[in-house]
Amino acid sequence: MTYMKDELKNYYDILPDHGGLDALCKMELPQELHGKVALDVACRRGKGVYKLSEQAGKHGKAIGVDWRADMLGLAREGEAHAIGKAGLDKSNMLFVQAFPEMLAETVGEGAADFAYVNCILNLFYDPAEALAQIRRALKPGGLLICDTVLSTGPRKASVVAEARALGNAVQAAPHRKDLMNWLASAGFDVTSIGAVAGLKADPALDAEGNPSMPVATSDEPVSFVATSVRVYAPDSIDRHERSLLKDISKFR
């Protein structure tokens, strides 16, 4: 889907930039990123990129993408310190400004081995299109880890829309079936999907655990669960079959 920059800018310019965006989620990385290219979408102040940079090492690269010039400025300010902390002799980081729905303008097709999204997918203008853009940026067999919040039941579109306008990433959570549909439409290998559910998330709590987040009025019989989702871009490996064989082998 094609969007006009003004359309996206108008949405993101009024999106609240506090609370909920990185609440309740931890950055769980693959065991081996050395020499790989890692992409952090909506990187904010760059802390995730610094961590990816250290893991990727001098032969790899960490790319941070965000639509907020001020956030990217803060990320670049901490780049020198991160280089020293990681023991690198030069930067392997790149910070670029782009909307999640327009990654193709700044990140090449098949450019990344790994992509990460930390607890803001629910507030993207078009989560399904953002996932399609991430899928495009990944190499075949590339891994996406999305730390997010999911709903235990179907959602009312009006409540989700109000929660998104309030910047409440928890209350804007989609049902797990909606996320599966987005990933399938984006072209990910949904047979490879894995998810680890964490604690229940309270939509009224901010990132520090204070009850200060604005909440949409709702009578929905649902709750919200912090969830880490892992899914691969398609390649020749049948990970579903591999997983089944591994499970079966336990009983031999």
Secondary structure as the mmCIF struct_conf table of DSSP 4:
data_model
#
loop_
_struct_conf.conf_type_id
_struct_conf.id
_struct_conf.beg_label_comp_id
_struct_conf.beg_label_asym_id
_struct_conf.beg_label_seq_id
_struct_conf.end_label_comp_id
_struct_conf.end_label_asym_id
_struct_conf.end_label_seq_id
HELX_RH_AL_P HELX_RH_AL_P1 LYS A 5 ASP A 13
TURN_TY1_P TURN_TY1_P1 ILE A 14 ILE A 14
BEND BEND1 LEU A 15 LEU A 15
BEND BEND2 HIS A 18 ASP A 22
TURN_TY1_P TURN_TY1_P2 ALA A 23 LEU A 24
BEND BEND3 GLN A 31 GLN A 31
TURN_TY1_P TURN_TY1_P3 HIS A 34 GLY A 35
STRN STRN1 VAL A 37 VAL A 41
BEND BEND4 ALA A 42 ALA A 42
TURN_TY1_P TURN_TY1_P4 ARG A 44 ARG A 45
BEND BEND5 GLY A 46 GLY A 46
HELX_RH_AL_P HELX_RH_AL_P2 LYS A 47 ALA A 56
TURN_TY1_P TURN_TY1_P5 LYS A 58 HIS A 59
BEND BEND6 GLY A 60 GLY A 60
STRN STRN2 LYS A 61 ASP A 66
BEND BEND7 TRP A 67 TRP A 67
HELX_RH_AL_P HELX_RH_AL_P3 ALA A 69 GLU A 77
TURN_TY1_P TURN_TY1_P6 GLY A 78 GLY A 78
HELX_RH_AL_P HELX_RH_AL_P4 GLU A 79 ALA A 86
TURN_TY1_P TURN_TY1_P7 GLY A 87 GLY A 87
BEND BEND8 ASP A 89 LYS A 90
STRN STRN3 MET A 93 GLN A 97
HELX_RH_3T_P HELX_RH_3T_P1 PRO A 100 GLU A 105
TURN_TY1_P TURN_TY1_P8 THR A 106 THR A 106
BEND BEND9 VAL A 107 VAL A 107
TURN_TY1_P TURN_TY1_P9 GLU A 109 GLY A 110
STRN STRN4 ALA A 112 ASN A 118
BEND BEND10 CYS A 119 CYS A 119
HELX_RH_3T_P HELX_RH_3T_P2 LEU A 121 LEU A 123
BEND BEND11 PHE A 124 TYR A 125
HELX_RH_AL_P HELX_RH_AL_P5 PRO A 127 ALA A 137
STRN STRN5 LEU A 138 SER A 151
BEND BEND12 THR A 152 GLY A 153
HELX_RH_AL_P HELX_RH_AL_P6 ALA A 157 LEU A 166
TURN_TY1_P TURN_TY1_P10 GLY A 167 GLY A 167
TURN_TY1_P TURN_TY1_P11 ALA A 169 ALA A 172
HELX_LH_PP_P HELX_LH_PP_P1 ALA A 173 PRO A 174
STRN STRN6 HIS A 175 HIS A 175
HELX_RH_AL_P HELX_RH_AL_P7 ARG A 176 ALA A 186
TURN_TY1_P TURN_TY1_P12 GLY A 187 GLY A 187
STRN STRN7 ASP A 189 ALA A 201
TURN_TY1_P TURN_TY1_P13 PRO A 203 ALA A 204
TURN_TY1_P TURN_TY1_P14 ALA A 207 GLU A 208
BEND BEND13 GLY A 209 GLY A 209
BEND BEND14 PRO A 211 PRO A 211
STRN STRN8 PHE A 224 TYR A 232
BEND BEND15 SER A 236 SER A 236
HELX_RH_AL_P HELX_RH_AL_P8 ARG A 239 SER A 249
TURN_TY1_P TURN_TY1_P15 LYS A 250 PHE A 251
#
